[in-house]
């Protein structure tokens, strides 16, 4: 096995482990939020709070379900995006310009999608 192949596999393993950890953290945050809703007698059918990034930390410190739910959802959303960004870095280290451009294209589509959603 060549050194480059070994490095690529090691990089993939590290990224895989990171994604597993982030997924578990996201599930734990969502579970905490749902549990706090149940304890507080809040029905999931009541609708939810709007996203206020400035309030997430305060909500978590006050054990408000909204903070845990939003942070968990943001972690779920960030997981595949971080995977594509990590892939771009890995491809750049390998010198694979075509795949770097593909990864950048995917990230551009994601950014444009988020921007168009926020612009409404």
C-alpha positions in Angstrom: 0.0 0.0 0.0 1.4 3.4 -1.0 1.9 6.1 1.6 -0.7 8.3 -0.2 -3.3 5.5 0.0 -2.5 4.9 3.7 -2.8 8.7 4.4 -6.1 8.9 2.6 -7.5 5.9 4.5 -6.3 7.3 7.8 -7.9 10.7 6.9 -11.2 8.9 6.0 -11.2 7.0 9.4 -10.6 10.3 11.3 -13.5 12.0 9.5 -15.7 9.0 10.0 -15.0 9.0 13.7 -15.7 12.7 13.9 -19.0 12.3 12.1 -20.0 9.5 14.5 -19.3 11.6 17.5 -21.1 14.6 16.1 -24.1 12.4 15.4 -24.2 11.0 18.9 -23.9 14.5 20.3 -26.8 15.7 18.1 -29.0 12.8 19.2 -28.2 13.5 22.9 -29.0 17.2 22.5 -32.3 16.4 20.7 -33.2 13.8 23.4 -32.4 16.3 26.1 -34.7 18.8 24.4 -37.5 16.4 24.0 -37.1 15.2 27.6 -37.2 18.8 28.9 -40.4 19.4 26.8 -42.0 16.3 28.4 -41.0 17.4 31.9 -42.3 20.9 31.2 -45.6 19.6 29.9 -44.9 21.1 26.4 -46.7 19.3 23.6 -44.7 18.9 20.3 -48.0 19.8 18.6 -47.9 23.3 20.1 -45.4 24.4 17.5 -41.9 25.5 18.2 -39.8 28.6 18.8 -38.1 30.4 15.9 -34.4 30.1 15.6 -32.5 32.8 17.5 -28.8 32.0 17.4 -28.1 34.5 20.1 -30.5 32.8 22.5 -29.3 29.2 22.1 -26.6 29.4 24.7 -28.9 31.2 27.2 -31.6 28.7 26.5 -29.2 25.8 27.3 -27.9 27.4 30.5 -31.5 27.9 31.7 -32.4 24.3 30.6 -34.9 25.6 28.1 -35.9 22.8 25.6 -35.6 25.2 22.6 -31.8 25.6 23.1 -31.2 21.9 23.1 -33.5 21.2 20.2 -32.0 24.0 18.1 -28.4 23.0 18.9 -29.1 19.4 18.1 -30.8 20.3 14.8 -27.8 22.6 13.9 -25.4 19.7 14.6 -27.5 17.4 12.4 -27.4 20.0 9.6 -23.7 20.7 10.0 -22.7 17.0 9.9 -22.9 16.4 6.1 -21.7 19.9 5.3 -18.6 19.4 7.4 -18.0 16.1 5.6 -18.0 17.8 2.2 -15.6 20.5 3.6 -13.3 17.8 5.0 -13.4 15.9 1.7 -12.3 19.1 -0.1 -9.4 19.4 2.3 -8.5 15.8 1.8 -8.7 16.0 -2.0 -6.6 19.2 -1.9 -3.9 17.4 0.1 -3.9 14.6 -2.5 -3.7 17.1 -5.3 -7.0 16.1 -6.9 -8.1 19.4 -8.3 -11.2 18.0 -10.0 -12.6 16.6 -6.8 -11.8 19.8 -4.9 -13.8 21.7 -7.4 -16.7 19.2 -7.1 -16.7 19.6 -3.3 -16.5 23.4 -3.6 -19.4 23.2 -6.1 -21.5 21.2 -3.6 -20.7 23.7 -0.8 -21.7 26.5 -3.1 -25.0 24.9 -3.8 -25.6 24.5 -0.1 -24.7 28.1 0.6 -27.0 29.3 -2.2 -29.8 27.1 -0.9 -29.5 28.5 2.7 -29.2 32.1 1.4 -32.3 31.7 -0.7 -34.2 30.2 2.2 -33.2 33.0 4.5 -34.0 35.7 1.9 -37.7 34.8 1.9 
